[in-house]
Amino acid sequence: MSYEAAKAIIARAHSVGVNFINTAVVYRRGLSEDFIGRALRELKIQRDEVVIATKIPGDFLSPDDVFKAVDGSLRRLGVSTIDLLQLH
């Protein structure tokens, strides 16, 4: 999927009241998180308007791995918090 297609989907979903975004580190090796973060910024969707959930791989659960995964997700999403962190 192209970035423009992803952005259009996010814009449409937001316009009809969808406020829950679910993604994962492993979706296209982080590209999904990049697309979501970029679209939220470009569409000027405020952080408090959406709930962001992401997932980390269940095979990497040492404290170092978890913190590294979360830091990467925060960076790719361009946010300071993740509302729901799940195991994938």
N, C-alpha and C positions, 0 to 999 in steps of 0.2 A: 504494500500500500504506500502511496506517496504521502509526503507531508501535507500537501494541499487537500487531499482526500480526508486525511485524519482530522485536519483542522476544521473542515466543513462538517464532519460528523460531530465533533465537539461543539461547534457553534450551534448546530441544529438541536442537539440534545439539551444544551443549556437553555436555548430559547423556549423549549417545551417543558422546562422544569426539572430536568435530570440534574442531580447534584452529586451523584456518587460516581467516582472514577476509579476503576479497578485495573491495575496493571501488574507487571512483574519484571524483575531484573532480567529474566531469561527471555522475555518477549523481544525477539529480534536483537538479542544481546544488548539490551538497554535502549535501543532506538525508540521503543514505545514510550518510555519515560521521557526521552528527549523531545519527542513529538508533542506529548501532552504538556510538558512544561512550556515549550515554545508557544504552543497554541493558546494556553491560558494567558500568557503574557501579551501576545499579539491581539487577542480578543478582549483584553483588559478585564478578564474575569477575576474578580477579587478572591483572594485565598479563602476568606470566610464564607464564600458562596458555594464551595465545593468540599466534599469529603474525599480525601485521597487515600486509597488503599493500594499497597504494593506487596509483593511477595519476594521472599528470598529462598534460594534452593535449600531443601531439607538436608542435603548432604554436607552442608557447610554451616555448622552450628556452634563452632567454637566461639568464645566471646570476641576474639580478634576478627573472625570471619563475619560475624553479625555486624559489628561496628563498621567494618570496611564496606559491607554491602549497603548498610543504611547511609553511610556518608556518600557513597556513589549515587544512590537513589536521590538523596536530597540535592546533590549537585545537578544531576540530569533533569530532575523535575523543577529545579530553580526555586525550591521552597525551603523554609526553615523547620517545618514539621511534617511528619507523615501521620495521618489519623489512625490508620490501621496497618500493622505489619503482620503478614501472614507467612506461614511456611508453605512452600510450593512442592 
